[in-house]
Amino acid sequence: MNLLLKHFLYFLSISVLFSSNLNAQVFINEITPDPGNYDGQGGEWTELYNSGASQADVSCWVLTDGEEIIVFPSGTVIPAGGYMLI
């Protein structure tokens, strides 16, 4: 799969994920899909930010780049004004 298509699918899956809750307080704050010196050991990352005044429950949310799938375990929360690095 070419890299551009892979990134498009990644962003599409995230867009669908976050559009399911129009009152969501969690945003993608930063993303590094390919840091350039990627060695296959986890160089890609995504940072989520909760801009809300209360904690955001992200239990069972799913992030994927089309190859790997990350499912947040039950009880996973991002505190008010907090960040989560994935």
PDB file as gemmi writes it, atoms N, CA and C in Angstrom:
CRYST1    1.000    1.000    1.000  90.00  90.00  90.00 P 1                      
ATOM      1  N   MET A   1       0.866  -1.169   0.000  1.00  0.00           N  
ATOM      2  CA  MET A   1       0.000   0.000   0.000  1.00  0.00           C  
ATOM      3  C   MET A   1       0.909   1.228   0.000  1.00  0.00           C  
ATOM      4  N   ASN A   2       0.626   2.189  -0.907  1.00  0.00           N  
ATOM      5  CA  ASN A   2       1.529   3.329  -0.949  1.00  0.00           C  
ATOM      6  C   ASN A   2       1.330   4.197   0.293  1.00  0.00           C  
ATOM      7  N   LEU A   3       2.357   4.958   0.628  1.00  0.00           N  
ATOM      8  CA  LEU A   3       2.391   5.726   1.871  1.00  0.00           C  
ATOM      9  C   LEU A   3       1.287   6.771   1.929  1.00  0.00           C  
ATOM     10  N   LEU A   4       1.022   7.453   0.829  1.00  0.00           N  
ATOM     11  CA  LEU A   4      -0.021   8.477   0.806  1.00  0.00           C  
ATOM     12  C   LEU A   4      -1.397   7.864   1.094  1.00  0.00           C  
ATOM     13  N   LEU A   5      -1.684   6.727   0.475  1.00  0.00           N  
ATOM     14  CA  LEU A   5      -2.953   6.054   0.718  1.00  0.00           C  
ATOM     15  C   LEU A   5      -3.046   5.591   2.168  1.00  0.00           C  
ATOM     16  N   LYS A   6      -1.954   5.089   2.713  1.00  0.00           N  
ATOM     17  CA  LYS A   6      -1.930   4.628   4.103  1.00  0.00           C  
ATOM     18  C   LYS A   6      -2.267   5.782   5.052  1.00  0.00           C  
ATOM     19  N   HIS A   7      -1.678   6.955   4.820  1.00  0.00           N  
ATOM     20  CA  HIS A   7      -1.945   8.104   5.686  1.00  0.00           C  
ATOM     21  C   HIS A   7      -3.379   8.602   5.511  1.00  0.00           C  
ATOM     22  N   PHE A   8      -3.883   8.577   4.281  1.00  0.00           N  
ATOM     23  CA  PHE A   8      -5.265   8.966   4.039  1.00  0.00           C  
ATOM     24  C   PHE A   8      -6.223   8.061   4.812  1.00  0.00           C  
ATOM     25  N   LEU A   9      -5.999   6.761   4.747  1.00  0.00           N  
ATOM     26  CA  LEU A   9      -6.870   5.823   5.467  1.00  0.00           C  
ATOM     27  C   LEU A   9      -6.778   6.023   6.972  1.00  0.00           C  
ATOM     28  N   TYR A  10      -5.581   6.331   7.449  1.00  0.00           N  
ATOM     29  CA  TYR A  10      -5.376   6.589   8.872  1.00  0.00           C  
ATOM     30  C   TYR A  10      -6.222   7.780   9.324  1.00  0.00           C  
ATOM     31  N   PHE A  11      -6.108   8.890   8.598  1.00  0.00           N  
ATOM     32  CA  PHE A  11      -6.869  10.079   8.956  1.00  0.00           C  
ATOM     33  C   PHE A  11      -8.365   9.872   8.763  1.00  0.00           C  
ATOM     34  N   LEU A  12      -8.754   9.124   7.754  1.00  0.00           N  
ATOM     35  CA  LEU A  12     -10.164   8.831   7.534  1.00  0.00           C  
ATOM     36  C   LEU A  12     -10.728   8.042   8.706  1.00  0.00           C  
ATOM     37  N   SER A  13      -9.988   7.041   9.179  1.00  0.00           N  
ATOM     38  CA  SER A  13     -10.481   6.230  10.300  1.00  0.00           C  
ATOM     39  C   SER A  13     -10.606   7.059  11.563  1.00  0.00           C  
ATOM     40  N   ILE A  14      -9.684   7.984  11.771  1.00  0.00           N  
ATOM     41  CA  ILE A  14      -9.754   8.855  12.947  1.00  0.00           C  
ATOM     42  C   ILE A  14     -10.936   9.813  12.816  1.00  0.00           C  
ATOM     43  N   SER A  15     -11.157  10.342  11.610  1.00  0.00           N  
ATOM     44  CA  SER A  15     -12.280  11.257  11.386  1.00  0.00           C  
ATOM     45  C   SER A  15     -13.606  10.578  11.689  1.00  0.00           C  
ATOM     46  N   VAL A  16     -13.769   9.361  11.227  1.00  0.00           N  
ATOM     47  CA  VAL A  16     -14.998   8.608  11.483  1.00  0.00           C  
ATOM     48  C   VAL A  16     -15.138   8.353  12.967  1.00  0.00           C  
ATOM     49  N   LEU A  17     -14.053   8.006  13.628  1.00  0.00           N  
ATOM     50  CA  LEU A  17     -14.067   7.740  15.056  1.00  0.00           C  
ATOM     51  C   LEU A  17     -14.557   8.949  15.835  1.00  0.00           C  
ATOM     52  N   PHE A  18     -13.999  10.119  15.560  1.00  0.00           N  
ATOM     53  CA  PHE A  18     -14.336  11.296  16.329  1.00  0.00           C  
ATOM     54  C   PHE A  18     -15.658  11.931  15.910  1.00  0.00           C  
ATOM     55  N   SER A  19     -16.113  11.705  14.696  1.00  0.00           N  
ATOM     56  CA  SER A  19     -17.374  12.298  14.276  1.00  0.00           C  
ATOM     57  C   SER A  19     -18.576  11.577  14.866  1.00  0.00           C  
ATOM     58  N   SER A  20     -18.365  10.401  15.437  1.00  0.00           N  
ATOM     59  CA  SER A  20     -19.483   9.654  16.011  1.00  0.00           C  
ATOM     60  C   SER A  20     -20.032  10.311  17.273  1.00  0.00           C  
ATOM     61  N   ASN A  21     -19.266  11.184  17.908  1.00  0.00           N  
ATOM     62  CA  ASN A  21     -19.719  11.888  19.095  1.00  0.00           C  
ATOM     63  C   ASN A  21     -19.513  13.385  18.864  1.00  0.00           C  
ATOM     64  N   LEU A  22     -20.582  14.089  18.477  1.00  0.00           N  
ATOM     65  CA  LEU A  22     -20.452  15.493  18.127  1.00  0.00           C  
ATOM     66  C   LEU A  22     -20.130  16.375  19.321  1.00  0.00           C  
ATOM     67  N   ASN A  23     -20.322  15.876  20.527  1.00  0.00           N  
ATOM     68  CA  ASN A  23     -19.999  16.641  21.720  1.00  0.00           C  
ATOM     69  C   ASN A  23     -18.628  16.283  22.279  1.00  0.00           C  
ATOM     70  N   ALA A  24     -17.828  15.581  21.521  1.00  0.00           N  
ATOM     71  CA  ALA A  24     -16.517  15.150  21.991  1.00  0.00           C  
ATOM     72  C   ALA A  24     -15.639  16.334  22.343  1.00  0.00           C  
ATOM     73  N   GLN A  25     -14.856  16.181  23.373  1.00  0.00           N  
ATOM     74  CA  GLN A  25     -13.931  17.203  23.817  1.00  0.00           C  
ATOM     75  C   GLN A  25     -12.499  16.806  23.475  1.00  0.00           C  
ATOM     76  N   VAL A  26     -12.313  15.670  22.856  1.00  0.00           N  
ATOM     77  CA  VAL A  26     -10.985  15.147  22.567  1.00  0.00           C  
ATOM     78  C   VAL A  26     -10.631  15.438  21.113  1.00  0.00           C  
ATOM     79  N   PHE A  27      -9.431  15.967  20.927  1.00  0.00           N  
ATOM     80  CA  PHE A  27      -8.955  16.323  19.598  1.00  0.00           C  
ATOM     81  C   PHE A  27      -7.594  15.701  19.338  1.00  0.00           C  
ATOM     82  N   ILE A  28      -7.296  15.466  18.077  1.00  0.00           N  
ATOM     83  CA  ILE A  28      -5.940  15.077  17.701  1.00  0.00           C  
ATOM     84  C   ILE A  28      -5.116  16.343  17.754  1.00  0.00           C  
ATOM     85  N   ASN A  29      -4.148  16.378  18.654  1.00  0.00           N  
ATOM     86  CA  ASN A  29      -3.354  17.571  18.858  1.00  0.00           C  
ATOM     87  C   ASN A  29      -2.095  17.567  18.001  1.00  0.00           C  
ATOM     88  N   GLU A  30      -1.458  16.418  17.889  1.00  0.00           N  
ATOM     89  CA  GLU A  30      -0.239  16.273  17.108  1.00  0.00           C  
ATOM     90  C   GLU A  30      -0.158  14.860  16.585  1.00  0.00           C  
ATOM     91  N   ILE A  31       0.503  14.713  15.449  1.00  0.00           N  
ATOM     92  CA  ILE A  31       0.697  13.388  14.882  1.00  0.00           C  
ATOM     93  C   ILE A  31       2.010  13.354  14.121  1.00  0.00           C  
ATOM     94  N   THR A  32       2.737  12.265  14.249  1.00  0.00           N  
ATOM     95  CA  THR A  32       3.952  12.043  13.481  1.00  0.00           C  
ATOM     96  C   THR A  32       3.804  10.681  12.805  1.00  0.00           C  
ATOM     97  N   PRO A  33       3.304  10.669  11.545  1.00  0.00           N  
ATOM     98  CA  PRO A  33       3.063   9.400  10.865  1.00  0.00           C  
ATOM     99  C   PRO A  33       4.338   8.723  10.379  1.00  0.00           C  
ATOM    100  N   ASP A  34       5.395   9.503  10.097  1.00  0.00           N  
ATOM    101  CA  ASP A  34       6.656   8.930   9.621  1.00  0.00           C  
ATOM    102  C   ASP A  34       7.774   9.894   9.988  1.00  0.00           C  
ATOM    103  N   PRO A  35       8.471   9.653  11.107  1.00  0.00           N  
ATOM    104  CA  PRO A  35       9.485  10.600  11.570  1.00  0.00           C  
ATOM    105  C   PRO A  35      10.758  10.642  10.714  1.00  0.00           C  
ATOM    106  N   GLY A  36      10.841   9.873   9.654  1.00  0.00           N  
ATOM    107  CA  GLY A  36      12.005   9.922   8.778  1.00  0.00           C  
ATOM    108  C   GLY A  36      13.080   8.919   9.139  1.00  0.00           C  
ATOM    109  N   ASN A  37      13.376   8.769  10.409  1.00  0.00           N  
ATOM    110  CA  ASN A  37      14.375   7.795  10.849  1.00  0.00           C  
ATOM    111  C   ASN A  37      13.717   6.577  11.475  1.00  0.00           C  
ATOM    112  N   TYR A  38      12.518   6.275  11.026  1.00  0.00           N  
ATOM    113  CA  TYR A  38      11.727   5.180  11.580  1.00  0.00           C  
ATOM    114  C   TYR A  38      12.478   3.867  11.465  1.00  0.00           C  
ATOM    115  N   ASP A  39      12.632   3.198  12.573  1.00  0.00           N  
ATOM    116  CA  ASP A  39      13.365   1.929  12.615  1.00  0.00           C  
ATOM    117  C   ASP A  39      12.459   0.737  12.868  1.00  0.00           C  
ATOM    118  N   GLY A  40      11.141   0.933  12.803  1.00  0.00           N  
ATOM    119  CA  GLY A  40      10.208  -0.160  13.037  1.00  0.00           C  
ATOM    120  C   GLY A  40       9.948  -0.425  14.502  1.00  0.00           C  
ATOM    121  N   GLN A  41      10.456   0.436  15.378  1.00  0.00           N  
ATOM    122  CA  GLN A  41      10.317   0.227  16.818  1.00  0.00           C  
ATOM    123  C   GLN A  41       9.421   1.264  17.477  1.00  0.00           C  
ATOM    124  N   GLY A  42       8.424   1.725  16.759  1.00  0.00           N  
ATOM    125  CA  GLY A  42       7.451   2.619  17.376  1.00  0.00           C  
ATOM    126  C   GLY A  42       7.731   4.092  17.197  1.00  0.00           C  
ATOM    127  N   GLY A  43       8.310   4.495  16.092  1.00  0.00           N  
ATOM    128  CA  GLY A  43       8.608   5.902  15.858  1.00  0.00           C  
ATOM    129  C   GLY A  43       7.388   6.738  15.550  1.00  0.00           C  
ATOM    130  N   GLU A  44       6.302   6.125  15.122  1.00  0.00           N  
ATOM    131  CA  GLU A  44       5.082   6.867  14.813  1.00  0.00           C  
ATOM    132  C   GLU A  44       4.295   7.081  16.097  1.00  0.00           C  
ATOM    133  N   TRP A  45       3.678   8.270  16.232  1.00  0.00           N  
ATOM    134  CA  TRP A  45       2.889   8.533  17.429  1.00  0.00           C  
ATOM    135  C   TRP A  45       1.788   9.534  17.136  1.00  0.00           C  
ATOM    136  N   THR A  46       0.788   9.532  18.021  1.00  0.00           N  
ATOM    137  CA  THR A  46      -0.346  10.454  17.952  1.00  0.00           C  
ATOM    138  C   THR A  46      -0.589  10.980  19.359  1.00  0.00           C  
ATOM    139  N   GLU A  47      -0.888  12.274  19.458  1.00  0.00           N  
ATOM    140  CA  GLU A  47      -1.188  12.879  20.756  1.00  0.00           C  
ATOM    141  C   GLU A  47      -2.632  13.362  20.750  1.00  0.00           C  
ATOM    142  N   LEU A  48      -3.393  12.940  21.744  1.00  0.00           N  
ATOM    143  CA  LEU A  48      -4.770  13.381  21.913  1.00  0.00           C  
ATOM    144  C   LEU A  48      -4.818  14.422  23.022  1.00  0.00           C  
ATOM    145  N   TYR A  49      -5.721  15.399  22.872  1.00  0.00           N  
ATOM    146  CA  TYR A  49      -5.869  16.471  23.858  1.00  0.00           C  
ATOM    147  C   TYR A  49      -7.339  16.602  24.234  1.00  0.00           C  
ATOM    148  N   ASN A  50      -7.603  16.659  25.538  1.00  0.00           N  
ATOM    149  CA  ASN A  50      -8.958  16.873  26.041  1.00  0.00           C  
ATOM    150  C   ASN A  50      -9.082  18.335  26.434  1.00  0.00           C  
ATOM    151  N   SER A  51      -9.798  19.105  25.635  1.00  0.00           N  
ATOM    152  CA  SER A  51      -9.961  20.538  25.903  1.00  0.00           C  
ATOM    153  C   SER A  51     -11.119  20.817  26.857  1.00  0.00           C  
ATOM    154  N   GLY A  52     -11.823  19.795  27.255  1.00  0.00           N  
ATOM    155  CA  GLY A  52     -12.999  19.968  28.102  1.00  0.00           C  
ATOM    156  C   GLY A  52     -12.675  20.247  29.551  1.00  0.00           C  
ATOM    157  N   ALA A  53     -13.719  20.603  30.292  1.00  0.00           N  
ATOM    158  CA  ALA A  53     -13.590  20.912  31.717  1.00  0.00           C  
ATOM    159  C   ALA A  53     -13.725  19.667  32.588  1.00  0.00           C  
ATOM    160  N   SER A  54     -14.043  18.524  31.969  1.00  0.00           N  
ATOM    161  CA  SER A  54     -14.152  17.273  32.719  1.00  0.00           C  
ATOM    162  C   SER A  54     -13.382  16.181  31.973  1.00  0.00           C  
ATOM    163  N   GLN A  55     -13.118  15.110  32.676  1.00  0.00           N  
ATOM    164  CA  GLN A  55     -12.367  14.019  32.045  1.00  0.00           C  
ATOM    165  C   GLN A  55     -13.159  13.418  30.895  1.00  0.00           C  
ATOM    166  N   ALA A  56     -12.449  12.895  29.905  1.00  0.00           N  
ATOM    167  CA  ALA A  56     -13.083  12.268  28.750  1.00  0.00           C  
ATOM    168  C   ALA A  56     -12.800  10.772  28.786  1.00  0.00           C  
ATOM    169  N   ASP A  57     -13.844   9.987  28.756  1.00  0.00           N  
ATOM    170  CA  ASP A  57     -13.713   8.528  28.750  1.00  0.00           C  
ATOM    171  C   ASP A  57     -13.477   8.067  27.314  1.00  0.00           C  
ATOM    172  N   VAL A  58     -12.311   7.495  27.064  1.00  0.00           N  
ATOM    173  CA  VAL A  58     -11.978   7.008  25.722  1.00  0.00           C  
ATOM    174  C   VAL A  58     -11.911   5.476  25.702  1.00  0.00           C  
ATOM    175  N   SER A  59     -12.586   4.863  26.657  1.00  0.00           N  
ATOM    176  CA  SER A  59     -12.648   3.397  26.723  1.00  0.00           C  
ATOM    177  C   SER A  59     -13.156   2.820  25.410  1.00  0.00           C  
ATOM    178  N   CYS A  60     -12.479   1.819  24.914  1.00  0.00           N  
ATOM    179  CA  CYS A  60     -12.869   1.070  23.725  1.00  0.00           C  
ATOM    180  C   CYS A  60     -12.777   1.876  22.429  1.00  0.00           C  
ATOM    181  N   TRP A  61     -12.182   3.063  22.471  1.00  0.00           N  
ATOM    182  CA  TRP A  61     -11.924   3.783  21.225  1.00  0.00           C  
ATOM    183  C   TRP A  61     -10.888   3.012  20.431  1.00  0.00           C  
ATOM    184  N   VAL A  62     -10.940   3.138  19.135  1.00  0.00           N  
ATOM    185  CA  VAL A  62     -10.029   2.401  18.252  1.00  0.00           C  
ATOM    186  C   VAL A  62      -9.288   3.383  17.351  1.00  0.00           C  
ATOM    187  N   LEU A  63      -7.973   3.231  17.262  1.00  0.00           N  
ATOM    188  CA  LEU A  63      -7.147   3.959  16.300  1.00  0.00           C  
ATOM    189  C   LEU A  63      -6.478   2.934  15.402  1.00  0.00           C  
ATOM    190  N   THR A  64      -6.416   3.229  14.113  1.00  0.00           N  
ATOM    191  CA  THR A  64      -5.741   2.316  13.199  1.00  0.00           C  
ATOM    192  C   THR A  64      -5.107   3.091  12.064  1.00  0.00           C  
ATOM    193  N   ASP A  65      -4.033   2.540  11.529  1.00  0.00           N  
ATOM    194  CA  ASP A  65      -3.408   3.111  10.335  1.00  0.00           C  
ATOM    195  C   ASP A  65      -3.631   2.194   9.137  1.00  0.00           C  
ATOM    196  N   GLY A  66      -4.532   1.243   9.299  1.00  0.00           N  
ATOM    197  CA  GLY A  66      -4.813   0.289   8.237  1.00  0.00           C  
ATOM    198  C   GLY A  66      -4.017  -0.996   8.379  1.00  0.00           C  
ATOM    199  N   GLU A  67      -2.987  -0.980   9.214  1.00  0.00           N  
ATOM    200  CA  GLU A  67      -2.169  -2.175   9.441  1.00  0.00           C  
ATOM    201  C   GLU A  67      -2.197  -2.595  10.904  1.00  0.00           C  
ATOM    202  N   GLU A  68      -2.037  -1.628  11.788  1.00  0.00           N  
ATOM    203  CA  GLU A  68      -2.071  -1.901  13.219  1.00  0.00           C  
ATOM    204  C   GLU A  68      -3.365  -1.334  13.797  1.00  0.00           C  
ATOM    205  N   ILE A  69      -3.868  -1.970  14.842  1.00  0.00           N  
ATOM    206  CA  ILE A  69      -5.090  -1.508  15.507  1.00  0.00           C  
ATOM    207  C   ILE A  69      -4.775  -1.315  16.985  1.00  0.00           C  
ATOM    208  N   ILE A  70      -5.160  -0.158  17.503  1.00  0.00           N  
ATOM    209  CA  ILE A  70      -5.000   0.134  18.927  1.00  0.00           C  
ATOM    210  C   ILE A  70      -6.392   0.300  19.509  1.00  0.00           C  
ATOM    211  N   VAL A  71      -6.715  -0.491  20.528  1.00  0.00           N  
ATOM    212  CA  VAL A  71      -7.992  -0.390  21.228  1.00  0.00           C  
ATOM    213  C   VAL A  71      -7.677   0.040  22.653  1.00  0.00           C  
ATOM    214  N   PHE A  72      -8.241   1.177  23.074  1.00  0.00           N  
ATOM    215  CA  PHE A  72      -8.000   1.647  24.430  1.00  0.00           C  
ATOM    216  C   PHE A  72      -8.760   0.768  25.405  1.00  0.00           C  
ATOM    217  N   PRO A  73      -8.098   0.314  26.455  1.00  0.00           N  
ATOM    218  CA  PRO A  73      -8.764  -0.559  27.423  1.00  0.00           C  
ATOM    219  C   PRO A  73      -9.877   0.151  28.181  1.00  0.00           C  
ATOM    220  N   SER A  74     -10.796  -0.625  28.703  1.00  0.00           N  
ATOM    221  CA  SER A  74     -11.890  -0.104  29.513  1.00  0.00           C  
ATOM    222  C   SER A  74     -11.317   0.681  30.692  1.00  0.00           C  
ATOM    223  N   GLY A  75     -11.920   1.818  30.973  1.00  0.00           N  
ATOM    224  CA  GLY A  75     -11.453   2.645  32.089  1.00  0.00           C  
ATOM    225  C   GLY A  75     -10.403   3.673  31.695  1.00  0.00           C  
ATOM    226  N   THR A  76     -10.082   3.778  30.413  1.00  0.00           N  
ATOM    227  CA  THR A  76      -9.087   4.750  29.959  1.00  0.00           C  
ATOM    228  C   THR A  76      -9.732   6.128  29.869  1.00  0.00           C  
ATOM    229  N   VAL A  77      -9.165   7.094  30.559  1.00  0.00           N  
ATOM    230  CA  VAL A  77      -9.683   8.461  30.547  1.00  0.00           C  
ATOM    231  C   VAL A  77      -8.544   9.437  30.296  1.00  0.00           C  
ATOM    232  N   ILE A  78      -8.913  10.576  29.721  1.00  0.00           N  
ATOM    233  CA  ILE A  78      -7.982  11.690  29.572  1.00  0.00           C  
ATOM    234  C   ILE A  78      -8.505  12.779  30.489  1.00  0.00           C  
ATOM    235  N   PRO A  79      -7.690  13.237  31.449  1.00  0.00           N  
ATOM    236  CA  PRO A  79      -8.182  14.242  32.385  1.00  0.00           C  
ATOM    237  C   PRO A  79      -8.487  15.566  31.686  1.00  0.00           C  
ATOM    238  N   ALA A  80      -9.290  16.395  32.326  1.00  0.00           N  
ATOM    239  CA  ALA A  80      -9.606  17.726  31.788  1.00  0.00           C  
ATOM    240  C   ALA A  80      -8.317  18.477  31.517  1.00  0.00           C  
ATOM    241  N   GLY A  81      -8.183  19.005  30.315  1.00  0.00           N  
ATOM    242  CA  GLY A  81      -6.985  19.739  29.948  1.00  0.00           C  
ATOM    243  C   GLY A  81      -5.761  18.860  29.762  1.00  0.00           C  
ATOM    244  N   GLY A  82      -5.977  17.531  29.748  1.00  0.00           N  
ATOM    245  CA  GLY A  82      -4.864  16.591  29.691  1.00  0.00           C  
ATOM    246  C   GLY A  82      -4.568  16.064  28.297  1.00  0.00           C  
ATOM    247  N   TYR A  83      -3.454  15.384  28.200  1.00  0.00           N  
ATOM    248  CA  TYR A  83      -2.963  14.819  26.946  1.00  0.00           C  
ATOM    249  C   TYR A  83      -2.777  13.304  27.089  1.00  0.00           C  
ATOM    250  N   MET A  84      -2.851  12.605  25.960  1.00  0.00           N  
ATOM    251  CA  MET A  84      -2.528  11.189  25.927  1.00  0.00           C  
ATOM    252  C   MET A  84      -1.653  10.947  24.702  1.00  0.00           C  
ATOM    253  N   LEU A  85      -0.490  10.370  24.923  1.00  0.00           N  
ATOM    254  CA  LEU A  85       0.423  10.057  23.832  1.00  0.00           C  
ATOM    255  C   LEU A  85       0.294   8.581  23.490  1.00  0.00           C  
ATOM    256  N   ILE A  86       0.070   8.306  22.207  1.00  0.00           N  
ATOM    257  CA  ILE A  86      -0.138   6.939  21.762  1.00  0.00           C  
ATOM    258  C   ILE A  86       0.976   6.587  20.795  1.00  0.00           C  
TER     259      ILE A  86                                                      
END                                                                             
